[in-house]
Amino acid sequence: MAGSTFVVNRLELKKMLAMLKVNDKSVDELEANLNRLHRHVNAVSFAGMLQKVGLKQGDITNVFRRMGIDDISITEIFNALDEEKINETFGKIVVLSIE
């Protein structure tokens, strides 16, 4: 997956999200975020965005599959997302001072 680029049509994405019952406001927020990033985003960040609009891992997996991403890469994406969340939480819990 490293270095791979996957493209999804904006209308196709909206249709997928509508089928998954994501409300219009959340779809608009997601689209605004993507536009702010010039419509280029890494898969881990995109998975995080999809989680923030209320999609579960199974639904996100289906979105990625429809984009042509294979299951091994999808697993890597979720592992990286989980690792990011652990690192964020760990940083909030532990403060180290080295003198």
C-alpha positions as CSV (number, residue, x, y, z in Angstrom):
1,M,0.0,0.0,0.0
2,A,2.9,2.4,0.7
3,G,2.9,5.0,-2.0
4,S,-0.4,3.9,-3.5
5,T,-3.0,6.4,-4.6
6,F,-6.7,5.7,-4.6
7,V,-9.2,8.0,-6.1
8,V,-12.9,8.3,-5.3
9,N,-15.4,10.5,-7.1
10,R,-17.0,13.1,-4.8
11,L,-20.5,12.1,-5.9
12,E,-19.7,8.5,-5.5
13,L,-18.4,9.2,-2.0
14,K,-21.6,11.1,-1.2
15,K,-23.7,8.2,-2.4
16,M,-21.8,5.7,-0.3
17,L,-22.2,7.9,2.8
18,A,-25.9,8.4,2.1
19,M,-26.3,4.6,1.8
20,L,-24.6,4.3,5.2
21,K,-27.1,6.8,6.6
22,V,-24.6,9.5,7.3
23,N,-26.5,12.8,7.7
24,D,-26.1,15.7,5.3
25,K,-24.5,17.9,7.8
26,S,-21.7,15.4,8.5
27,V,-21.2,14.8,4.8
28,D,-20.8,18.5,4.2
29,E,-18.3,18.7,7.1
30,L,-16.3,15.8,5.7
31,E,-16.3,17.4,2.3
32,A,-15.2,20.8,3.7
33,N,-12.3,19.0,5.5
34,L,-11.3,17.3,2.3
35,N,-11.5,20.6,0.4
36,R,-9.3,22.2,3.1
37,L,-6.7,19.5,2.4
38,H,-7.0,20.1,-1.4
39,R,-8.8,16.8,-1.6
40,H,-5.7,14.8,-0.8
41,V,-5.5,12.9,2.4
42,N,-3.8,9.8,3.6
43,A,-5.9,6.8,4.3
44,V,-5.4,6.8,8.1
45,S,-6.6,10.4,8.4
46,F,-9.5,9.6,6.1
47,A,-10.5,6.6,8.2
48,G,-10.4,8.9,11.3
49,M,-12.6,11.4,9.5
50,L,-15.1,8.7,8.6
51,Q,-15.1,7.6,12.2
52,K,-15.9,11.2,13.3
53,V,-19.0,11.3,11.1
54,G,-20.2,8.2,12.9
55,L,-19.1,5.3,10.7
56,K,-18.1,2.0,12.3
57,Q,-15.1,0.0,11.3
58,G,-17.1,-2.4,9.1
59,D,-18.7,0.5,7.2
60,I,-15.3,2.2,6.7
61,T,-13.9,-1.1,5.5
62,N,-16.7,-1.3,2.9
63,V,-16.0,2.3,1.7
64,F,-12.3,1.4,1.3
65,R,-13.1,-1.8,-0.6
66,R,-15.3,0.1,-3.0
67,M,-12.3,2.5,-3.5
68,G,-10.2,-0.6,-4.5
69,I,-8.1,-0.9,-1.4
70,D,-7.3,-4.5,-0.5
71,D,-8.0,-6.1,2.9
72,I,-4.4,-6.3,4.0
73,S,-4.0,-2.6,3.4
74,I,-7.3,-1.9,5.2
75,T,-6.0,-3.8,8.2
76,E,-2.8,-1.8,8.1
77,I,-4.8,1.5,8.0
78,F,-6.8,0.5,11.1
79,N,-3.7,-0.7,12.9
80,A,-2.1,2.7,12.2
81,L,-5.2,4.5,13.3
82,D,-5.3,2.5,16.5
83,E,-1.7,3.3,17.1
84,E,-2.3,7.0,16.7
85,K,-5.1,6.9,19.2
86,I,-3.0,5.0,21.7
87,N,-0.2,7.5,21.3
88,E,-2.6,10.4,21.7
89,T,-4.0,8.9,24.9
90,F,-0.6,7.9,26.3
91,G,0.6,11.5,25.8
92,K,-2.4,12.8,27.8
93,I,-1.9,10.4,30.6
94,V,1.9,10.5,31.2
95,V,4.0,13.6,31.5
96,L,7.7,13.0,31.8
97,S,10.2,15.5,33.0
98,I,13.9,14.6,32.5
99,E,16.5,16.7,34.2
